[in-house]
Amino acid sequence: MATCGKDDADALLSARELLGITLLGLEEDREDIPTPSKLSALSLAPNQLSALIDVYMPAVRLAGVNKAVTRTVTIPAWLNAAALAQGFDFSEVLQEALKERLGIEA
């Protein structure tokens, strides 16, 4: 598999997405997951890099399941007041923050 990106972080994100989708497809088709390649066994052009890519499959499997769940959170009163004054959508802010922390682009 090969992927690219506008910078290293973008390329890594693209690689994770590609690997996750590929592994999910193999799982759904009940096919064997191939043994990972050794980095030392790869032949690369001068402008190419190799990297170990990890992917958390439970998150990939659930990505297609877009069922909302309710969570109770506790935040300082002053932070709540400031966010309400600015009209923040707490659900949207929490989702964006969790995706950023988890390295998920959606």
C-alpha distance (Angstrom), angle and dihedral (degrees) to the residues before:
residue distance angle dihedral
M1 . . .
A2 3.76 . .
T3 3.78 133.6 .
C4 3.78 138.6 167.3
G5 3.78 141.2 -155.3
K6 3.78 143.3 -172.4
D7 3.83 88.9 -100.7
D8 3.81 138.2 -1.1
A9 3.81 94.3 -84.7
D10 3.80 92.2 49.8
A11 3.81 91.5 47.3
L12 3.81 90.7 50.6
L13 3.80 91.3 50.2
S14 3.81 90.7 48.8
A15 3.80 90.4 49.2
R16 3.81 91.8 51.2
E17 3.79 91.5 49.5
L18 3.81 92.1 47.9
L19 3.80 93.2 47.1
G20 3.81 92.4 47.0
I21 3.79 94.0 49.5
T22 3.80 91.8 45.3
L23 3.81 93.8 49.4
L24 3.80 91.2 45.6
G25 3.80 90.3 52.6
L26 3.80 90.9 50.6
E27 3.82 90.5 49.3
E28 3.80 93.1 48.7
D29 3.82 91.1 48.7
R30 3.83 89.7 46.7
E31 3.79 90.8 -123.7
D32 3.78 125.2 149.7
I33 3.78 116.3 -94.9
P34 3.81 108.1 -125.0
T35 3.78 122.2 -121.4
P36 3.82 110.0 -97.7
S37 3.80 117.1 -102.9
K38 3.77 119.0 -110.4
L39 3.79 111.3 -116.1
S40 3.80 89.6 -133.4
A41 3.82 90.3 58.9
L42 3.81 95.1 58.2
S43 3.80 122.6 102.9
L44 3.78 109.5 -144.8
A45 3.77 134.8 -174.5
P46 3.82 116.3 -124.7
N47 3.82 90.9 -100.8
Q48 3.83 94.4 50.3
L49 3.81 131.9 89.1
S50 3.77 132.1 -164.7
A51 3.79 124.9 -144.2
L52 3.77 139.6 175.3
I53 3.80 108.8 -110.5
D54 3.78 124.6 -157.8
V55 3.76 126.0 -165.6
Y56 3.81 129.4 -174.3
M57 3.79 102.1 -136.1
P58 3.83 98.4 -165.2
A59 3.81 88.2 63.8
V60 3.81 91.5 46.4
R61 3.80 91.3 50.0
L62 3.79 91.9 50.0
A63 3.81 94.9 44.4
G64 3.79 90.5 86.3
V65 3.78 90.8 50.6
N66 3.77 103.3 78.9
K67 3.79 98.3 179.3
A68 3.79 112.1 143.9
V69 3.78 118.6 -129.3
T70 3.79 127.8 -162.8
R71 3.81 118.9 -120.5
T72 3.77 128.5 -176.9
V73 3.78 114.5 -141.2
T74 3.78 132.1 -174.5
I75 3.79 119.9 -142.7
P76 3.81 133.0 164.9
A77 3.81 114.1 -83.4
W78 3.81 92.5 -122.6
L79 3.83 90.6 54.4
N80 3.80 91.0 48.9
A81 3.82 91.2 50.3
A82 3.81 92.7 48.2
A83 3.81 92.3 48.7
L84 3.80 92.7 47.5
A85 3.81 90.3 49.1
Q86 3.80 89.2 55.0
G87 3.81 91.9 46.7
F88 3.81 95.4 -119.2
D89 3.79 118.7 176.1
F90 3.81 99.9 -131.0
S91 3.79 93.6 -157.6
E92 3.80 92.1 52.0
V93 3.81 93.4 46.4
L94 3.81 92.4 48.9
Q95 3.80 92.4 48.0
E96 3.82 92.1 49.2
A97 3.81 92.1 47.9
L98 3.81 93.4 48.2
K99 3.81 92.3 48.4
E100 3.80 90.8 49.2
R101 3.82 92.6 49.0
L102 3.81 91.2 47.1
G103 3.80 94.0 45.5
I104 3.80 92.5 -119.1
E105 3.77 119.8 149.6
A106 3.77 114.1 -162.6
